[in-house]
Amino acid sequence: MEIQQVKSDLHNLRKTIHAVSVMAEVRKRQIERLDIIMCLPESEDKQQEVEKMQYLIELLDVASVSELEKKYMVAIAKLEPIDKTIILDWLVNGKPHWKIGMEIGYSERSIRYKIQKIICEIAATM
């Protein structure tokens, strides 16, 4: 696979992971809200609100994993442990290069270089 395609896929995957993370947080809050509503006295309004909340919670179910994520997670699983840490911190956790470097004892420049090297490795294995 071409390196540019891997970069594009990882960029799209990063956006998807962020969107799923946001949806999961919203779902969690809606479940908490539903728990509060369930404590209210029974009424027709309460029943309608419960039904709306349950429907919304179902819509926010983010348990499914995209094919793109599966494909890249298999490739990432084959990397060396330190490379996995770097790429996952950057891709999934959205950490900036300087922060990743600070946590593992590398410079920001080294992390940028390592990420490019990891992307090349992923492209080579796909």
C-alpha positions as CSV (number, residue, x, y, z in Angstrom):
1,M,0.0,0.0,0.0
2,E,1.2,3.5,-0.7
3,I,2.4,5.7,2.2
4,Q,0.1,8.6,1.1
5,Q,-2.9,6.2,1.3
6,V,-1.9,5.0,4.7
7,K,-1.5,8.7,5.9
8,S,-5.0,9.5,4.5
9,D,-6.5,6.4,6.1
10,L,-4.9,7.1,9.5
11,H,-6.1,10.7,9.3
12,N,-9.7,9.5,8.6
13,L,-9.4,6.9,11.3
14,R,-8.3,9.5,13.8
15,K,-11.4,11.6,13.0
16,T,-13.6,8.6,13.3
17,I,-12.1,7.6,16.6
18,H,-12.7,11.1,17.9
19,A,-16.3,11.1,16.8
20,V,-16.9,7.7,18.4
21,S,-15.4,9.0,21.6
22,V,-17.7,12.0,21.6
23,M,-20.7,9.8,20.9
24,A,-19.8,7.5,23.7
25,E,-19.6,10.4,26.1
26,V,-22.9,11.8,25.0
27,R,-24.4,8.3,25.4
28,K,-23.1,8.0,28.9
29,R,-24.7,11.3,29.9
30,Q,-28.0,10.3,28.3
31,I,-28.0,7.1,30.3
32,E,-27.3,9.1,33.5
33,R,-30.2,11.4,32.6
34,L,-32.5,8.4,32.0
35,D,-31.6,7.1,35.4
36,I,-32.7,10.4,36.9
37,I,-35.9,10.4,34.9
38,M,-36.7,6.9,36.0
39,C,-36.8,8.1,39.6
40,L,-39.6,10.6,38.9
41,P,-43.2,9.7,39.7
42,E,-45.1,7.8,37.0
43,S,-46.9,9.9,34.4
44,E,-47.6,10.0,30.8
45,D,-45.0,12.7,30.2
46,K,-42.4,10.6,32.0
47,Q,-43.2,7.5,29.8
48,Q,-42.8,9.6,26.7
49,E,-39.5,11.1,27.9
50,V,-38.2,7.6,28.8
51,E,-39.1,6.3,25.3
52,K,-37.3,9.2,23.7
53,M,-34.3,8.7,25.8
54,Q,-34.1,5.0,25.1
55,Y,-34.4,5.6,21.4
56,L,-31.6,8.2,21.6
57,I,-29.4,5.9,23.6
58,E,-29.9,3.2,20.9
59,L,-28.9,5.6,18.2
60,L,-25.7,6.5,20.1
61,D,-24.6,2.9,20.4
62,V,-21.0,2.9,19.1
63,A,-20.0,-0.7,19.8
64,S,-19.4,-1.5,16.1
65,V,-15.9,-1.2,14.7
66,S,-15.3,0.0,11.2
67,E,-13.5,-2.1,8.6
68,L,-10.9,0.6,8.3
69,E,-10.2,0.4,12.1
70,K,-10.0,-3.4,12.0
71,K,-7.5,-3.3,9.1
72,Y,-5.2,-0.8,10.7
73,M,-5.4,-2.3,14.2
74,V,-4.2,-5.6,12.8
75,A,-1.2,-3.8,11.2
76,I,-0.5,-1.8,14.4
77,A,-0.6,-5.0,16.5
78,K,2.4,-6.3,14.5
79,L,4.6,-3.3,15.5
80,E,7.2,-3.2,18.2
81,P,5.8,-2.2,21.6
82,I,7.3,1.3,21.7
83,D,6.1,1.9,18.1
84,K,2.6,0.8,19.1
85,T,2.7,3.1,22.1
86,I,3.7,6.1,19.9
87,I,1.2,5.5,17.1
88,L,-1.7,4.7,19.4
89,D,-1.0,7.8,21.6
90,W,-0.9,9.9,18.5
91,L,-3.7,8.2,16.6
92,V,-6.2,7.2,19.3
93,N,-5.4,9.5,22.2
94,G,-4.7,12.5,19.9
95,K,-1.6,13.4,22.0
96,P,0.7,16.0,20.4
97,H,4.2,15.0,19.4
98,W,5.9,16.9,22.2
99,K,3.8,15.2,24.9
100,I,4.4,11.7,23.5
101,G,8.1,12.5,23.4
102,M,8.2,13.9,26.9
103,E,6.4,10.8,28.3
104,I,8.9,8.3,26.8
105,G,12.1,10.3,26.7
106,Y,12.3,11.3,23.1
107,S,12.3,14.8,21.5
108,E,9.4,16.1,19.6
109,R,11.4,15.9,16.4
110,S,12.3,12.2,17.1
111,I,8.6,11.4,17.6
112,R,7.7,13.1,14.3
113,Y,10.4,11.0,12.6
114,K,9.2,7.8,14.4
115,I,5.6,8.4,13.3
116,Q,6.7,8.8,9.7
117,K,8.8,5.6,10.0
118,I,5.9,3.7,11.6
119,I,3.5,4.8,8.8
120,C,6.0,3.4,6.3
121,E,6.1,0.1,8.3
122,I,2.4,-0.1,8.3
123,A,2.3,0.6,4.5
124,A,4.8,-2.1,4.0
125,T,2.8,-4.7,5.9
126,M,-0.5,-4.0,4.1
